[in-house]
C-alpha cells in the first residue's frame, strides 16, 4: 500500500530537525523519530540532539562562566573593588544551564507541532527499505512507512574499553553537563578538542583539572611547524597552533600529563577514583586519585540498532559511518543521511543544519543545490579560543606543494590584556595563501579572545575567494583583535628556505 509519510527523519538532532522542518514548509507529510539511549552512567535528555543537550550549547555557557571568572580578576586592574576570595558554585551554574537546555527541548517540540511534523519518541530500526518499527516506553509497537527516509542519529562518546574500570567509574561529555554537583578534582583523559574545552572551563571555575594526553593536541587542526635557515642561522618562526592552545592552558592553571595513557581505574573507600597510567617517556607507572574521570576518546555513529545491513545501507567498516554521495544519498536510493553520522563530513552543527535544509529542498522544492563543505569555519572554545576557516598549513602544502604556499603570521597583544597585565604570549594568527598570481587565501587561523566571532566575519570573504592583497586593502576596525588580521604584511615570510616538519 501507500506509504504513510513523504519523509521520515530518524534522529532529532540539528540536522534531522532542520531537514524535517524544511520539508514541512513544502506541505509534505513529515515525521521525526527520536530516542535518547541513557549513557552508561544513566544520563538522558530531551529533543534536540548532541549540540543542544550535551554539546555546543551547555559547553559555550560553561565556557562563558569561566570567562567571567577571568574578567573578575581583570576588573580589579580597571578600578572595580571586588572582595576576595571569589567562589564559584557549580549547582547554580548547572541549574541555569540545564534549565535553558530544557527550554530548547520544549521549543523544538513546539516547532514540530506548529509545522505539523509528527514526533515519535521511540527507538526504531528498519524492517524493510521503506519501513521503520519501534516500541514506545509502554511497550506498544509503532510502524512507520515513508517514501523517503533520512538518517540523522549522530554519534555518542566512546569508552576506552581496554582500560580496566573505565566504563564502571568514568563519565563522558554526555554526563558532565548534567551533573548536579561539582565534579571536583577532574581528569579529562585524551586530548580531543572536547577534552580541552571541558578542562578549560573546569580550570576557569576553580577546579583542580589535569588533562592526560597520549599524543599531539587537537589532532586534525593545524599542526605545522617551520624552521628557516638564513645566513646559516636556524630559527623557528612559528609554533604549532595547537601547542599554543595547550601552552596557554598550562599558564592558566590546567595541568597536563604528556605522553601518558591510562591502564586502570579503581574506586577507593573514600569514593575517589584512583587512576593508574603509563608514562611513555619515563617508562614508569604512576597513580593519582580524582573525584571525576572523564573520557574523551572520540565518538562512534549511533547506528547499532538501526538494522542498516538488512536494507543495504553501506557503511565504512572502520569508522561505522554511513557512506553518502554529494547529494547525501546512501547506497539505497531513497534513504539519505546527514550530519555526524556520514563519512567524510565535518562533525559540526551548522553543516548538519545546512545539509539537512538543502536535502529537503532537493527532495521537495525542485532545487539542485548541493551542500558545499569547503571553507567551513569552526572554533575550539578553550580559555584562549582557536578559530579557523579553510585549509591547515599541512593540507595546503599537501594539495598545492610547499613551493606554491606563502604564509603570513604574527603575534599580537589584545588591548584588553594591557591594563590587566595579562600574558599574550600565545595570541597568534596566520594566513595561508597561494603564492602565485592573486594570492588567494586558502586558510586563516586565529588564537585569541572571541576567536569564533573574528573567524565568522572573515569566513565570508574567504568563501568568496578573498585574496591577500584584498585583505591588506581592508580597513580594520580599531582597536580590535580582528584588525590585526588586516596587517599581516608586517611579518610576511618570503625568500627563505622553508622546511615543513610534520608532527
ROTOR-40896 format. One record per residue (C-alpha): x, y, z. Coordinates in nm, 2 decimals, padded with zeros to 4 digits. Layout:
   east  north     up
      X      Y      Z
...
This chain:
   east  north     up
  00.00  00.00  00.00
  00.08  00.37  00.00
  00.35  00.49  00.24
  00.22  00.69  00.53
  00.47  00.98  00.51
  00.65  01.16  00.24
  00.96  01.19  00.47
  01.07  01.01  00.79
  01.37  01.15  00.97
  01.54  00.92  01.22
  01.71  01.14  01.47
  01.60  01.46  01.64
  01.93  01.65  01.64
  02.03  01.96  01.45
  02.05  01.81  01.10
  01.74  01.59  01.13
  01.52  01.86  01.27
  01.63  02.11  01.01
  01.55  01.87  00.73
  01.21  01.78  00.88
  01.10  02.14  00.93
  01.22  02.24  00.59
  01.03  01.96  00.42
  00.72  02.05  00.61
  00.74  02.40  00.46
  00.67  02.24  00.12
  00.34  02.10  00.26
  00.48  01.75  00.28
  00.37  01.49  00.54
  00.67  01.45  00.77
  00.76  01.25  01.08
  01.05  01.26  01.32
  01.16  00.96  01.52
  01.39  01.03  01.81
  01.51  00.84  02.12
  01.79  00.91  02.36
  01.96  00.59  02.50
  02.08  00.68  02.85
  02.46  00.69  02.89
  02.63  00.41  03.09
  02.60  00.64  03.39
  02.23  00.69  03.33
  02.22  01.04  03.19
  01.94  01.11  02.93
  01.79  01.43  02.78
  01.53  01.56  02.55
  01.47  01.65  02.19
  01.75  01.85  02.01
  02.05  01.62  01.98
  02.41  01.65  02.09
  02.45  02.02  02.03
  02.16  02.13  02.23
  02.19  01.89  02.52
  02.54  01.77  02.57
  02.75  01.98  02.32
  02.78  02.33  02.18
  02.51  02.50  02.40
  02.60  02.38  02.75
  02.97  02.39  02.66
  02.96  02.75  02.55
  02.76  02.86  02.85
  03.01  02.69  03.09
  03.29  02.85  02.89
  03.13  03.18  02.95
  03.12  03.11  03.32
  03.49  03.06  03.32
  03.55  03.38  03.11
  03.35  03.57  03.37
  03.59  03.44  03.64
  03.88  03.57  03.44
  03.70  03.90  03.39
  03.66  03.94  03.77
  04.04  03.91  03.81
  04.09  04.17  03.54
  03.83  04.40  03.68
  04.04  04.49  03.98
  04.30  04.64  03.74
  04.03  04.86  03.60
  03.92  05.00  03.93
  03.65  04.76  04.05
  03.66  04.68  04.41
  03.58  04.31  04.44
  03.61  04.13  04.78
  03.84  03.83  04.78
  03.84  03.53  04.76
  03.57  03.48  04.49
  03.39  03.14  04.49
  03.21  02.96  04.22
  02.90  02.75  04.29
  02.86  02.46  04.04
  02.50  02.39  04.13
  02.39  02.74  04.05
  02.56  02.74  03.71
  02.44  02.39  03.63
  02.08  02.47  03.72
  02.08  02.78  03.49
  02.24  02.59  03.20
  02.02  02.29  03.24
  01.70  02.50  03.26
  01.80  02.68  02.94
  01.86  02.34  02.76
  01.52  02.21  02.88
  01.36  02.52  02.73
  01.52  02.44  02.40
  01.39  02.09  02.42
  01.04  02.22  02.47
  01.09  02.48  02.19
  01.18  02.20  01.94
  00.87  02.01  02.03
  00.65  02.31  01.98
  00.81  02.40  01.65
  00.74  02.04  01.52
  00.38  02.07  01.63
  00.34  02.41  01.47
  00.48  02.28  01.14
  00.25  01.97  01.17
  00.55  01.73  01.19
  00.46  01.41  01.37
  00.70  01.33  01.66
  00.77  00.98  01.78
  00.97  00.93  02.10
  01.08  00.58  02.01
  01.39  00.39  01.92
  01.34  00.25  01.57
  01.50  00.01  01.33
  01.45 -00.08  00.96
  01.24 -00.38  00.88
  01.24 -00.30  00.51
  01.37 -00.01  00.30
  01.06  00.19  00.35
  00.95  00.08  00.70
  01.08  00.15  01.05
  00.95 -00.02  01.36
  00.99  00.07  01.72
  00.85  00.03  02.07
  00.71  00.31  02.29
  00.80  00.32  02.66
  00.47  00.15  02.73
  00.57 -00.14  02.50
  00.34 -00.06  02.21
  00.48 -00.13  01.86
  00.48  00.17  01.62
  00.52  00.10  01.25
  00.61  00.40  01.02
  00.64  00.39  00.64
  00.78  00.66  00.42
  00.87  00.73  00.06
  01.20  00.89  00.17
  01.40  00.83  00.49
  01.68  01.05  00.63
  01.91  00.90  00.89
  02.05  01.17  01.13
  02.12  00.99  01.45
  02.46  01.14  01.51
  02.72  00.99  01.74
  02.79  00.90  02.10
  03.11  00.92  02.30
  03.33  00.61  02.31
  03.48  00.45  02.62
  03.83  00.31  02.63
  03.71 -00.05  02.70
  04.07 -00.17  02.72
  04.12  00.03  03.04
  04.00 -00.16  03.34
  03.73  00.02  03.53
  03.68  00.28  03.26
  03.31  00.20  03.19
  03.22  00.14  03.56
  03.37  00.46  03.70
  03.43  00.71  03.42
  03.19  00.96  03.26
  03.19  01.14  02.92
  03.07  01.47  02.80
  02.72  01.31  02.79
  02.73  01.32  03.17
  02.94  01.63  03.26
  02.69  01.89  03.16
  02.41  01.73  03.36
  02.59  01.68  03.69
  02.40  01.83  03.98
  02.72  01.86  04.20
  03.07  01.98  04.12
  03.29  01.72  03.96
  03.57  01.83  04.19
  03.92  01.73  04.10
  03.88  01.61  03.75
  04.09  01.41  03.49
  03.98  01.46  03.13
  04.17  01.19  02.96
  04.29  01.21  02.60
  04.34  01.53  02.40
  04.04  01.57  02.17
  03.90  01.92  02.15
  03.61  01.84  02.38
  03.86  01.74  02.64
  04.05  02.07  02.62
  03.73  02.27  02.62
  03.60  02.10  02.93
  03.93  02.12  03.10
  03.94  02.49  03.02
  03.61  02.58  03.18
  03.67  02.35  03.48
  04.00  02.52  03.55
  03.84  02.86  03.49
  03.57  02.80  03.76
  03.85  02.70  04.01
  03.86  02.32  03.99
  04.18  02.11  04.00
  04.20  01.98  03.65
  04.45  01.75  03.48
  04.45  01.65  03.12
  04.61  01.32  03.02
  04.73  01.34  02.66
  04.87  01.05  02.47
  04.98  01.23  02.16
  04.95  01.57  01.99
  04.67  01.80  02.09
  04.38  01.89  01.86
  04.46  01.63  01.60
  04.31  01.73  01.27
  04.37  02.10  01.33
  04.68  02.30  01.21
  05.00  02.13  01.34
  05.26  02.28  01.10
  05.59  02.39  01.24
  05.85  02.57  01.03
  06.23  02.60  01.05
  06.41  02.85  00.84
  06.78  02.87  00.75
  06.92  03.21  00.66
  07.28  03.31  00.68
  07.34  02.97  00.84
  07.13  03.07  01.15
  06.85  02.83  01.23
  06.54  02.98  01.40
  06.18  02.89  01.45
  05.92  03.15  01.34
  05.61  02.96  01.42
  05.49  02.72  01.68
  05.21  02.48  01.63
  04.87  02.64  01.66
  04.75  02.35  01.87
  05.05  02.37  02.10
  04.98  02.74  02.16
  04.64  02.65  02.29
  04.77  02.40  02.54
  05.06  02.63  02.64
  04.81  02.90  02.74
  04.60  02.64  02.93
  04.91  02.54  03.13
  04.98  02.90  03.22
  04.61  02.94  03.30
  04.64  02.66  03.56
  04.54  02.33  03.38
  04.79  02.05  03.44
  04.90  01.81  03.16
  05.02  01.46  03.18
  05.20  01.44  02.84
  05.27  01.11  02.66
  05.08  00.92  02.92
  04.79  00.67  02.88
  04.57  00.52  03.15
  04.57  00.15  03.23
  04.33  00.11  03.52
  04.07  00.30  03.72
  03.98  00.18  04.07
  03.73  00.31  04.33
  03.87  00.38  04.67
  03.69  00.35  05.00
  03.67  00.73  05.01
  03.47  00.72  04.68
  03.76  00.89  04.50
  03.89  00.72  04.18
  04.25  00.61  04.17
  04.39  00.62  03.81
  04.70  00.42  03.71
  04.88  00.52  03.39
  05.19  00.45  03.20
  05.44  00.74  03.13
  05.58  00.66  02.79
  05.87  00.90  02.81
  05.99  00.78  03.15
  05.87  00.42  03.11
  05.72  00.43  03.46
  05.38  00.35  03.61
  05.22  00.64  03.81
  04.90  00.69  04.00
  04.68  00.97  04.14
  04.33  01.00  04.27
  04.05  01.21  04.14
  03.68  01.28  04.21
  03.59  01.25  03.84
  03.74  01.08  03.54
  03.61  01.20  03.20
  03.68  01.01  02.88
  03.72  01.20  02.55
  03.84  00.93  02.32
  03.62  01.01  02.02
  03.27  00.93  01.91
  03.10  00.64  01.73
  02.80  00.66  01.50
  02.47  00.58  01.67
  02.37  00.31  01.43
  02.39 -00.01  01.62
  02.01 -00.07  01.65
  01.91  00.07  01.30
  01.95 -00.27  01.12
  02.12 -00.09  00.83
  02.27 -00.41  00.68
  01.93 -00.56  00.63
  01.82 -00.28  00.40
  02.15 -00.25  00.23
  02.28  00.08  00.36
  02.66  00.07  00.32
  02.89  00.19  00.60
  03.26  00.24  00.64
  03.38 -00.08  00.81
  03.64  00.10  01.01
  03.45  00.41  01.13
  03.10  00.28  01.12
  02.99  00.59  00.94
  02.73  00.59  00.66
  02.88  00.63  00.31
  02.70  00.91  00.11
  02.74  01.08 -00.22
  02.74  01.46 -00.28
  02.36  01.47 -00.25
  02.37  01.29  00.09
  02.22  00.98 -00.07
  02.32  00.64  00.07
  02.36  00.31 -00.13
  01.98  00.28 -00.11
  01.83  00.54 -00.35
  01.55  00.68 -00.13
  01.75  00.66  00.20
  01.97  00.96  00.29
  02.20  01.06  00.58
  02.32  01.39  00.71
  02.53  01.51  01.00
  02.80  01.35  01.21
  02.68  01.00  01.11
  02.81  01.05  00.75
  03.16  00.96  00.63
  03.39  01.24  00.54
  03.17  01.53  00.66
  03.27  01.79  00.93
  03.12  01.70  01.27
  02.97  02.04  01.31
  02.62  02.15  01.39
  02.59  02.43  01.12
  02.70  02.19  00.84
  02.44  01.93  00.95
  02.17  02.20  00.96
  02.26  02.34  00.61
  02.29  01.99  00.46
  01.95  01.89  00.61
  01.78  02.20  00.47
  01.93  02.16  00.12
  01.84  01.79  00.11
  01.47  01.88  00.18
  01.48  02.15 -00.08
  01.62  01.90 -00.34
  01.36  01.63 -00.25
  01.05  01.86 -00.24
  01.14  02.20 -00.37
  01.28  02.14 -00.72
  01.62  02.26 -00.61
  01.95  02.11 -00.73
  02.18  02.29 -00.49
  02.43  02.07 -00.31
  02.60  02.13  00.03
  02.94  02.29 -00.01
  03.17  02.15  00.26
  03.47  02.37  00.17
  03.58  02.66  00.39
  03.36  02.57  00.68
  03.46  02.79  00.98
  03.49  02.64  01.33
  03.62  02.73  01.68
  03.76  02.55  01.98
  03.63  02.72  02.29
  03.94  02.68  02.51
  04.02  02.96  02.76
  04.21  03.13  02.47
  03.99  03.04  02.17
  04.12  02.89  01.85
  03.92  02.97  01.54
  04.00  02.87  01.18
  03.85  02.85  00.83
  03.98  02.68  00.52
  04.30  02.47  00.50
  04.55  02.40  00.76
  04.91  02.46  00.65
  04.98  02.09  00.62
  04.67  02.04  00.40
  04.77  02.34  00.18
  05.12  02.21  00.13
  04.99  01.86  00.05
  04.74  02.00 -00.20
  04.95  02.26 -00.37
  05.31  02.19 -00.28
  05.54  02.38 -00.04
  05.68  02.60 -00.32
  05.34  02.73 -00.40
  05.24  02.83 -00.05
  05.30  03.16  00.12
  05.22  03.20  00.49
  05.18  03.53  00.67
  05.18  03.53  01.05
  05.21  03.75  01.36
  05.19  03.75  01.74
  04.98  04.03  01.88
  04.86  04.17  02.21
  04.48  04.24  02.26
  04.43  04.59  02.40
  04.21  04.43  02.68
  04.52  04.25  02.81
  04.73  04.56  02.86
  04.59  04.73  03.17
  04.51  04.39  03.33
  04.88  04.28  03.26
  04.76  03.95  03.11
  05.01  03.74  02.93
  04.96  03.75  02.55
  05.24  03.51  02.45
  05.00  03.27  02.28
  04.79  03.53  02.09
  04.88  03.45  01.74
  04.74  03.43  01.38
  04.84  03.31  01.04
  04.71  03.33  00.69
  04.79  03.05  00.44
  04.79  03.17  00.08
  04.87  03.05 -00.27
  05.19  03.22 -00.37
  05.11  03.26 -00.74
  04.90  03.53 -00.92
  04.64  03.70 -00.69
  04.75  03.50 -00.38
  04.41  03.36 -00.29
  04.36  03.29  00.08
  04.34  02.92  00.15
  04.31  02.93  00.53
  04.30  03.16  00.82
  04.39  03.06  01.18
  04.34  03.28  01.49
  04.42  03.23  01.85
  04.28  03.49  02.09
  03.97  03.63  02.26
  03.64  03.59  02.07
  03.81  03.38  01.80
  03.47  03.25  01.69
  03.34  03.60  01.62
  03.66  03.70  01.44
  03.67  03.40  01.22
  03.30  03.42  01.14
  03.35  03.76  01.00
  03.64  03.67  00.77
  03.48  03.33  00.67
  03.25  03.51  00.42
  03.54  03.67  00.24
  03.74  03.35  00.22
  03.43  03.17  00.10
  03.40  03.43 -00.18
  03.77  03.38 -00.29
  03.93  03.67 -00.10
  04.30  03.73 -00.18
  04.59  03.85  00.03
  04.60  04.20 -00.15
  04.23  04.24 -00.09
  04.28  04.16  00.28
  04.56  04.42  00.30
  04.32  04.68  00.15
  04.05  04.61  00.40
  04.03  04.88  00.67
  04.04  04.73  01.01
  03.81  04.83  01.30
  04.04  05.00  01.56
  04.13  04.89  01.82
  04.02  04.52  01.78
  04.20  04.19  01.77
  04.04  04.13  01.43
  04.21  04.44  01.29
  04.55  04.26  01.33
  04.45  04.02  01.05
  04.45  04.31  00.80
  04.81  04.39  00.89
  04.98  04.06  00.84
  05.21  04.20  00.57
  05.44  04.31  00.86
  05.56  03.95  00.91
  05.54  03.82  00.55
  05.77  03.52  00.50
  05.93  03.52  00.16
  06.25  03.41  00.00
  06.35  03.19  00.29
  06.44  02.82  00.27
  06.13  02.67  00.45
  06.11  02.32  00.56
  05.77  02.18  00.68
  05.80  01.93  00.96
  05.51  01.71  01.03
  05.42  01.62  01.39
